[in-house]
Amino acid sequence: MRIKSLATGIAAICLLGTMAACSGVAGQNATGTTNAPRPSDASITASSTVNAFSLHVGDCLNSASINGDFSEVPGVPCNEAHDSEVTYIYDLTDASFDADTINAEATTQCTQALSDYVGPNYASVTPGIGMSYFIPTSDSWNSGDREVDCLAMTTSNNPDLTSSVKGTGN
């Protein structure tokens, strides 16, 4: 997967490793760090890594710190400093991998999700909020990855948030 940021003046691209490299939602991962503890249907309760393929709408992350290939993301409870929040998750239905088509669809879907989740006045929220997303790479696509994770992300890329952004732009 890739992260694509479309926040004002921001364009960051990071790669997400293939599904085979992912570990479980809770427990110890390949690097020996502990994944954020939580039931499969609950929010993140402690700062730690979260399997990138096990995210939930409402999860808060520090996605600006993601560099290079990754299969896990730094998750935090939403009352702790963070720079992004998952707003929508969906699966692509395309028959083949086409990065331009995937980016165009993700931009449309995630922009609408940002407005629906944060509110139509998301641009006036302080700190500034923009849209970002994780999309499959050609390698992860070949392993069956079709997931797009839409994010609301601070335009500063700093962990300026200490609560959920849900409904703050209404």
N, C-alpha and C positions, 0 to 999 in steps of 0.2 A: 504494500500500500504506500501511498504518498500522502503527505500533508500539503495542502495548498491553502495559502492565506490570501484572502482578498480584502483584508482590512485596509483602511485608508493608508496608502503609501507603503503597504507591506506586501512582499511577495517572497515567501519562503517555501522551499521545497525540501522535504526530508523523505527518506525511503523507509518503508515498513517491511520487515522481513516476511518470509512466506509463512503460511499457517503451520507448517511442520516444525517451525522453530518456536512456536508458542508454547507456554506452559499454562497450567490451570489458573483459575481465578484466585484461589487461596492456596497457600502452601509455599514451599521453597522452589525458586526457579533455578535455571541452569547457572546463573551467576552467584547463587547462594544468598540472594536477598529475599526477603519475604514479601509475597504479594499482599495487597490490601485485604484484610479480613472482612467478609460480608456474606450474607446469604445471597443466593443467585438473584433474588428479586429486591434487594435492599441497597441503600446508598453506601458509599465508601465510608468506613468508620475510623480509619487510621491512615496516615500518610504512608504510602508505599507504592510499589509497582502494581499495575493491573494489566492483565493480558489484554492486548489491543483488540482481540476478537471477542472479548467478553464485556465490552462497555455497555452501559445503560444510559438512556436519556436521563439527564440530570446529574450525571457524574461530573465532578470538577477535576481539572487536570492542570498540570504545568507543562503544556505542550510546546512552549517556546524553547524549552531546554532539550527537546528531542533533536538529535543530530545523527546523520547517517542511517544505517540499517537498524531497525528495532522491531521487536515483537511485543514489547511491553511499554506502557506509558506511566509517567509519574502521577498517580492519583492522590487526591487529598479530600478530606471532608470539606464541604462547601463553606464552612465557617472558618477555614484556614486560608491563608494567602494562596491565590491561584490566578492563572491567566486565561483559562478557557473552561467551557462547560458544554457537554454534549446536548444538542438540541433536537436531533432527529437521526434515526438510523434506518437505512433501507438497503435492499439488495438490488443490484443491477440485473436486468433481464436480457442484456445484449448477448447475441450468439458468439461474438468474437471480441477480442480485446482491441479497442481503438481509443487511444489516450485522449484525442481531441473530442470525440463523442462523449466519453466518460466525463471529462472536465466540463463540457458544456452542460450536460445533464446535472452534474453535481452542483454547478454554480446556480442553476435555476432552482433546483430542489432545496439547496441549503440556504439560499437567499430568502425563499418563502418560509422555510423553517425558522430562520432567525426572526423574521417579522412575527410569525405565529407564536413563538416561544417567548421572546423578549418583549415584543409589542411593536406596533408600527412606528413608534418614535425611538427605536433602538439607537439611532445615530446621536440622539441627545442625551443618552445615558452617560453618567460620569462614573468611572473613567470611560473613555470612548470604547464602543463595542463594534466589532466588525465580524465578518464571516470567514470561516476556515473549514477545511474538511480533510478527512483521510480517504484515499481512494486506492484501489488495487494497483500494483505494478504489473508488468507483463509476467514476471516470475510468480507472484502470488496468484494471479489470474489462472495460470497453468496448474496451480495447486488447488483450485476451486474457490478462491476468494472472489466474492462478488459484492462485498459489503462497502457501503459508503457511510461514514460517520460525520455528521454535520456538527460544527462547533460554533459557539459564540466565543469570540476571543478579544481580549483587550487590544486596542490599536497600538498601545505602547509596547506590547510583548512582555510587560512586566507583571509580576503576580500582584496586581493592584486590587483584586477582588477578594472580599472576605464574606460574601454571602452569594446565594444563587441570583442569577440575573433574570430568572423566570418572572415575567410580568412587569419588569421594571421600566419598560418602554411604552406602557399603556397611557 
